[in-house]
Amino acid sequence: MTERVVIIGAGQAGAQAAASLRVEKFDGAITMIGAETEPPYQRPPLSKAYLQGALEKSRLYLKPVEFYEKHSIDLRLGVRASAIDRAAKTVTLEGGEALSYDKLLIATGAPPRKLKAPGAELAGIHYLRSIADSDALGPVLKSGERIVIVGAGYIGLEVAAVARKAGLPVTVLEAMERPLQRVAGPEVSAFYADLHRSAGVDLRIGAMVAGFEGEGRVRAAVLKDGETIPCGAVLVGVGAAPETGLAEAAGLKVENGVWVDDHARTEDPAIWAAGDVTNHPSALYGRRMRLESVPNAIEQGKAAAVNMAGGDMVYDTVPWFWSDQYDVKLQTAGISEGADARVVRGAPGERKLAVWYLKEGRLLAVDTMNDPPSFLIGKKLIAAKSTPDPKILADSAADLKSLLS
């Protein structure tokens, strides 16, 4: 009997798993279910190159549509899964069709968190996750009107950079004490605050949004201190939440994501999960974590595929992330949470900087701005659980490669 794999989610993790199953010589049936009508595509350019019109839509696609036909991957687009029946081993689609599976992969991702405030339903208030979202935001760049961005995380700051390049007045409202506070140290926050302010962004720290005003369409953001900021559009970028509803309804363990083991497998031996939706163990850091990143989706998708195909692959890679803003590329390796010391390489005010995060001497993470060598070497040091000499880390003239020996 032909073995059947069903993949719920046609994003980076789901598409990678489907392709990797064929690489692993899995010759059974593969069905991939995607809620969007577009074939699987990469999301990072949606807030950068694609948004500013520097990248054609066809170049977003991870594979040409012909790839799925050639490899006998049944790609179901524009449909949603409504239920998982673990006892019957079926996935029910919203239209009522039931798909049977021998092995199931949940790769539903993490949609943006919605802002709950008066006026939040007005037209002109945008979120950014899909091609459709980016397409809807594109015309704003030609409007000439101020855009208010709620949240100074990666998405908010990337869109702020694109909007300033397009000549728009931009106000960024961040409720926390500094930009990128959830993911980076104060030196990196200061770097990006200076970068955006020097580009003309009105960056407000500790700014709390009370609501929005407008007749059918947003015309202003209102702060809790009573200030009103006139605008033609709003982008909300206040984080994302894992889409765990199907898993939770099916009785799978869910706690800040779908719980999986180091093989990307849930407590149900027939079900795996991969990507932003998962909460997985990290032997490298000695704890569980949920990551929102393309590298995590790709590598965990590969691991899930190998193991669904009968292999034995442990997933425990060094997490890494990136962000492009203006002429600065941020590259991060590792997770800085829990660090008790920071070492800065590079002078404040320069467009090249690295911040190293250590705990009891061991390197946990590094944030690099326009410094690829520090990123690459840092990634290796983190994987090796190294305790590098802080003096060498701080010395811009020192050869970091000496730390690898």
C-alpha positions as CSV (number, residue, x, y, z in Angstrom):
1,M,0.0,0.0,0.0
2,T,1.3,3.5,-0.9
3,E,2.2,5.6,2.1
4,R,0.6,9.0,2.3
5,V,2.1,12.2,3.7
6,V,-0.1,15.3,4.3
7,I,1.5,18.6,4.9
8,I,-0.6,21.4,6.4
9,G,1.0,24.7,5.4
10,A,2.6,25.7,2.1
11,G,5.2,28.1,3.5
12,Q,9.0,27.7,3.8
13,A,8.9,24.8,6.2
14,G,6.1,22.9,4.4
15,A,7.7,23.4,0.9
16,Q,11.1,22.4,2.2
17,A,9.7,19.2,3.8
18,A,7.9,18.2,0.6
19,A,11.1,18.7,-1.5
20,S,13.3,17.0,1.0
21,L,11.0,13.9,1.1
22,R,11.7,13.4,-2.5
23,V,15.4,13.9,-2.0
24,E,15.2,11.2,0.7
25,K,13.6,8.8,-2.0
26,F,10.2,8.8,-0.3
27,D,8.0,7.5,-3.2
28,G,4.6,7.7,-1.5
29,A,1.9,10.3,-2.0
30,I,2.5,13.8,-0.8
31,T,-0.3,16.4,-0.5
32,M,0.5,19.9,0.6
33,I,-2.4,22.2,1.8
34,G,-1.9,26.0,1.5
35,A,-4.5,28.6,2.5
36,E,-3.1,31.2,0.1
37,T,-3.6,31.0,-3.7
38,E,0.1,31.6,-4.4
39,P,2.6,28.7,-4.6
40,P,5.1,28.5,-1.7
41,Y,7.2,31.6,-1.6
42,Q,9.8,33.4,0.5
43,R,8.5,36.0,2.9
44,P,11.5,38.2,3.9
45,P,11.5,40.3,0.6
46,L,7.9,41.3,1.3
47,S,9.1,44.0,3.7
48,K,12.1,44.9,1.6
49,A,13.0,44.3,-2.1
50,Y,9.5,43.2,-3.2
51,L,7.8,46.0,-1.3
52,Q,9.9,48.6,-3.0
53,G,9.4,47.1,-6.5
54,A,13.0,45.8,-6.9
55,L,12.0,42.1,-7.1
56,E,9.4,40.5,-9.4
57,K,6.7,38.3,-7.9
58,S,8.0,35.2,-9.8
59,R,11.3,35.5,-8.0
60,L,9.6,35.1,-4.7
61,Y,8.5,31.6,-5.5
62,L,10.6,28.9,-3.8
63,K,10.1,26.5,-6.8
64,P,8.4,26.9,-10.1
65,V,4.9,25.3,-10.2
66,E,6.2,22.7,-12.6
67,F,8.5,21.4,-9.8
68,Y,5.5,20.1,-7.8
69,E,4.0,18.4,-10.8
70,K,7.3,16.8,-11.8
71,H,7.8,15.4,-8.3
72,S,4.2,14.3,-7.9
73,I,3.5,16.7,-5.0
74,D,-0.3,17.4,-4.9
75,L,-0.3,21.1,-4.2
76,R,-3.7,22.2,-2.9
77,L,-3.8,26.1,-2.9
78,G,-6.6,28.4,-1.6
79,V,-7.9,25.7,0.8
80,R,-7.7,25.4,4.6
81,A,-7.6,22.5,6.9
82,S,-10.4,22.6,9.5
83,A,-9.7,19.5,11.6
84,I,-7.2,16.7,12.4
85,D,-8.6,13.4,13.4
86,R,-5.7,11.5,15.0
87,A,-7.7,8.3,15.5
88,A,-8.9,8.1,11.9
89,K,-5.7,9.7,10.6
90,T,-7.5,12.2,8.5
91,V,-7.3,15.9,7.8
92,T,-10.6,17.5,7.0
93,L,-10.6,20.5,4.6
94,E,-13.0,23.5,5.0
95,G,-15.1,22.2,2.1
96,G,-15.7,18.9,3.8
97,E,-13.2,16.7,2.0
98,A,-11.2,14.3,4.2
99,L,-7.7,13.4,3.3
100,S,-6.2,10.3,4.9
101,Y,-2.6,10.2,6.0
102,D,0.0,7.8,7.3
103,K,2.2,10.7,8.4
104,L,1.3,14.3,8.9
105,L,3.4,17.5,9.1
106,I,2.0,20.7,10.7
107,A,3.7,23.7,9.3
108,T,1.1,26.5,9.8
109,G,3.6,29.2,10.7
110,A,2.9,32.3,12.9
111,P,0.6,35.0,11.6
112,P,0.9,38.6,12.8
113,R,-0.6,39.6,16.2
114,K,-3.6,41.8,15.7
115,L,-3.8,45.1,17.5
116,K,-6.9,45.6,19.7
117,A,-7.7,49.2,19.9
118,P,-10.6,51.5,18.9
119,G,-10.5,52.1,15.1
120,A,-8.2,49.2,14.5
121,E,-10.7,47.9,11.8
122,L,-10.4,51.0,9.7
123,A,-9.2,50.7,6.1
124,G,-5.6,51.7,5.6
125,I,-4.4,49.8,8.7
126,H,-2.0,47.1,7.4
127,Y,-0.3,43.9,8.6
128,L,2.5,42.3,6.6
129,R,2.8,38.5,6.2
130,S,1.6,37.6,2.7
131,I,2.2,38.7,-0.9
132,A,-1.3,40.2,-0.8
133,D,-0.4,42.2,2.2
134,S,2.7,43.6,0.5
135,D,0.8,44.4,-2.6
136,A,-1.8,46.3,-0.6
137,L,1.0,48.2,1.2
138,G,2.8,49.1,-2.0
139,P,0.6,52.0,-3.2
140,V,1.1,53.6,0.2
141,L,4.7,54.3,-0.8
142,K,3.5,56.4,-3.7
143,S,0.9,58.4,-1.7
144,G,3.3,61.0,-0.2
145,E,1.3,60.8,3.1
146,R,2.8,60.0,6.5
147,I,2.8,56.3,7.5
148,V,2.6,55.5,11.1
149,I,4.3,52.2,12.1
150,V,3.3,50.5,15.3
151,G,6.2,48.4,16.6
152,A,10.0,48.9,16.2
153,G,10.8,45.2,15.5
154,Y,12.3,43.8,12.3
155,I,9.2,44.2,10.2
156,G,8.4,47.7,11.4
157,L,12.0,49.0,10.9
158,E,12.4,47.4,7.5
159,V,9.2,49.0,6.2
160,A,10.3,52.3,7.8
161,A,13.5,52.1,5.8
162,V,11.6,51.3,2.5
163,A,9.1,54.1,3.2
164,R,11.9,56.7,3.8
165,K,13.6,55.7,0.7
166,A,10.3,56.3,-1.1
167,G,10.3,59.8,0.4
168,L,7.4,59.3,2.8
169,P,7.2,60.9,6.3
170,V,7.5,58.1,8.8
171,T,6.6,57.9,12.4
172,V,7.5,54.7,14.3
173,L,5.8,54.1,17.7
174,E,7.5,51.7,20.1
175,A,5.9,50.9,23.4
176,M,9.0,49.5,24.9
177,E,12.1,51.4,26.1
178,R,14.1,50.8,22.9
179,P,13.8,49.4,19.4
180,L,14.5,45.7,18.9
181,Q,14.4,45.3,22.6
182,R,13.0,41.7,22.4
183,V,15.8,40.4,20.3
184,A,18.9,42.6,20.8
185,G,21.0,44.4,23.4
186,P,21.1,48.1,24.0
187,E,24.1,48.8,21.8
188,V,22.2,47.3,18.8
189,S,19.1,49.2,19.7
190,A,21.0,52.5,19.9
191,F,22.7,51.7,16.5
192,Y,19.3,51.3,14.9
193,A,17.7,54.3,16.6
194,D,20.5,56.5,15.3
195,L,20.3,54.9,11.9
196,H,16.6,55.6,11.5
197,R,16.6,59.0,13.0
198,S,19.5,60.1,10.8
199,A,17.3,59.0,7.8
200,G,14.5,61.2,9.0
201,V,12.3,58.7,10.8
202,D,10.3,60.2,13.7
203,L,11.1,57.3,16.2
204,R,9.0,57.5,19.4
205,I,10.1,55.3,22.3
206,G,7.7,54.5,25.1
207,A,4.8,55.6,22.8
208,M,1.5,53.8,23.6
209,V,-1.2,53.7,21.0
210,A,-4.7,54.3,22.3
211,G,-6.5,54.0,19.0
212,F,-7.1,55.3,15.5
213,E,-9.4,57.9,13.9
214,G,-11.0,58.3,10.5
215,E,-14.2,58.1,8.6
216,G,-14.1,54.6,7.1
217,R,-10.3,55.0,6.5
218,V,-7.6,55.8,9.0
219,R,-6.6,59.4,9.1
220,A,-4.7,59.6,12.4
221,A,-3.2,57.5,15.2
222,V,-4.0,58.6,18.8
223,L,-1.5,58.1,21.6
224,K,-2.4,57.4,25.2
225,D,-1.1,60.8,26.2
226,G,-3.7,62.4,23.9
227,E,-1.4,63.3,21.0
228,T,-2.9,62.8,17.5
229,I,-0.6,62.0,14.6
230,P,-2.2,62.6,11.2
231,C,-1.4,59.8,8.7
232,G,-2.5,58.2,5.5
233,A,-1.8,54.6,6.5
234,V,-0.7,52.5,9.4
235,L,1.5,49.4,9.5
236,V,1.1,47.2,12.6
237,G,4.2,45.1,13.5
238,V,3.8,43.9,17.1
239,G,5.0,40.4,16.7
240,A,3.5,37.1,15.7
241,A,1.7,34.2,17.3
242,P,2.0,30.5,16.3
243,E,-1.0,29.1,14.5
244,T,-1.7,26.2,16.8
245,G,-5.5,25.9,16.6
246,L,-5.6,22.7,14.6
247,A,-3.0,21.0,16.8
248,E,-4.6,22.1,20.0
249,A,-8.1,20.9,18.9
250,A,-6.5,17.6,18.0
251,G,-5.2,17.2,21.5
252,L,-1.5,17.7,20.8
253,K,0.6,19.4,23.4
254,V,0.7,23.2,22.7
255,E,2.6,25.7,24.8
256,N,4.1,28.7,22.9
257,G,3.9,26.5,19.8
258,V,3.4,22.9,19.0
259,W,5.7,20.8,21.1
260,V,8.1,18.5,19.2
261,D,11.1,16.5,20.1
262,D,14.6,16.9,18.7
263,H,13.4,14.9,15.6
264,A,10.6,17.4,15.0
265,R,8.1,14.8,16.1
266,T,5.1,15.5,18.3
267,E,3.8,13.2,21.0
268,D,1.8,11.5,18.3
269,P,4.2,9.2,16.4
270,A,2.4,9.9,13.1
271,I,2.6,13.7,13.4
272,W,5.6,16.0,13.0
273,A,5.7,19.8,13.0
274,A,8.2,22.3,11.6
275,G,8.9,26.0,11.3
276,D,7.6,29.1,13.2
277,V,4.8,27.0,14.8
278,T,7.0,24.7,16.8
279,N,8.4,24.7,20.3
280,H,11.5,22.5,20.1
281,P,14.3,21.5,22.4
282,S,17.8,22.8,21.9
283,A,20.7,20.8,23.3
284,L,23.0,23.7,22.4
285,Y,21.2,26.0,24.8
286,G,19.8,23.4,27.2
287,R,16.2,24.6,26.9
288,R,13.2,24.7,24.7
289,M,12.6,27.6,22.2
290,R,10.3,28.8,19.4
291,L,12.0,30.5,16.5
292,E,10.6,32.8,13.8
293,S,13.2,32.6,11.1
294,V,13.7,31.2,7.6
295,P,16.8,29.2,8.5
296,N,14.9,27.4,11.3
297,A,12.0,26.7,8.9
298,I,14.3,25.3,6.3
299,E,16.5,23.1,8.6
300,Q,13.6,21.8,10.7
301,G,11.6,21.1,7.6
302,K,14.5,19.0,6.3
303,A,14.8,17.2,9.6
304,A,11.1,16.4,9.7
305,A,11.3,15.1,6.1
306,V,14.3,12.9,6.8
307,N,12.6,11.4,9.8
308,M,9.2,10.9,8.1
309,A,11.1,9.1,5.4
310,G,12.5,6.7,8.0
311,G,15.7,8.4,8.9
312,D,17.2,9.4,12.2
313,M,18.1,13.1,12.1
314,V,18.5,15.3,15.2
315,Y,17.6,19.0,14.7
316,D,19.9,21.2,16.8
317,T,21.5,23.9,14.6
318,V,22.7,27.4,15.6
319,P,19.8,29.8,15.1
320,W,20.5,32.7,12.9
321,F,18.6,35.7,11.5
322,W,19.1,38.7,9.2
323,S,17.6,42.1,8.4
324,D,18.3,44.6,5.7
325,Q,17.7,48.3,6.5
326,Y,19.1,51.1,4.3
327,D,22.7,50.2,3.6
328,V,23.1,48.1,6.8
329,K,22.8,44.3,6.9
330,L,22.1,42.9,10.4
331,Q,23.2,39.3,10.8
332,T,22.6,37.5,14.1
333,A,23.9,34.1,15.2
334,G,22.6,32.4,18.3
335,I,20.2,33.5,21.1
336,S,21.4,36.2,23.5
337,E,18.8,35.5,26.2
338,G,20.5,34.9,29.5
339,A,23.8,36.6,28.7
340,D,25.6,38.2,31.6
341,A,28.2,40.1,29.6
342,R,28.4,41.9,26.3
343,V,31.5,42.8,24.3
344,V,31.4,45.4,21.5
345,R,33.7,45.3,18.5
346,G,33.8,48.5,16.5
347,A,33.3,52.2,17.4
348,P,29.9,53.8,18.1
349,G,28.8,55.9,15.1
350,E,30.4,53.6,12.6
351,R,28.3,51.5,10.1
352,K,30.2,48.4,11.1
353,L,29.7,46.9,14.5
354,A,29.5,43.5,16.3
355,V,28.1,42.8,19.7
356,W,29.0,39.5,21.4
357,Y,26.9,38.0,24.2
358,L,28.5,35.7,26.7
359,K,27.3,33.8,29.8
360,E,29.9,32.7,32.3
361,G,32.5,33.2,29.5
362,R,30.7,31.0,26.9
363,L,29.6,32.7,23.7
364,L,25.8,32.6,23.3
365,A,25.2,34.9,20.4
366,V,26.6,37.7,18.2
367,D,24.8,40.6,16.5
368,T,26.7,42.0,13.5
369,M,26.0,45.1,11.4
370,N,27.9,45.1,8.1
371,D,30.4,42.6,9.6
372,P,30.0,39.2,7.8
373,P,33.3,37.8,9.1
374,S,32.3,38.3,12.8
375,F,28.9,36.6,12.0
376,L,30.5,33.6,10.3
377,I,33.2,33.0,12.9
378,G,30.7,33.7,15.7
379,K,28.4,31.1,14.4
380,K,31.2,28.5,14.5
381,L,32.2,29.5,18.0
382,I,28.6,29.3,19.3
383,A,28.3,25.8,17.8
384,A,31.5,24.7,19.5
385,K,30.3,26.2,22.9
386,S,33.5,28.2,22.9
387,T,34.7,30.5,25.7
388,P,36.6,33.1,23.5
389,D,39.0,35.7,24.9
390,P,36.9,38.9,25.3
391,K,39.9,41.1,24.5
392,I,40.2,39.5,21.0
393,L,36.5,39.8,20.5
394,A,36.7,43.5,21.2
395,D,39.8,44.3,19.2
396,S,38.9,45.3,15.6
397,A,42.5,44.7,14.6
398,A,42.7,41.2,16.0
399,D,42.3,38.1,13.8
400,L,39.1,36.4,14.9
401,K,40.1,33.2,13.1
402,S,42.7,32.6,15.9
403,L,39.7,31.8,18.2
404,L,38.8,28.8,16.1
405,S,42.0,26.9,16.7
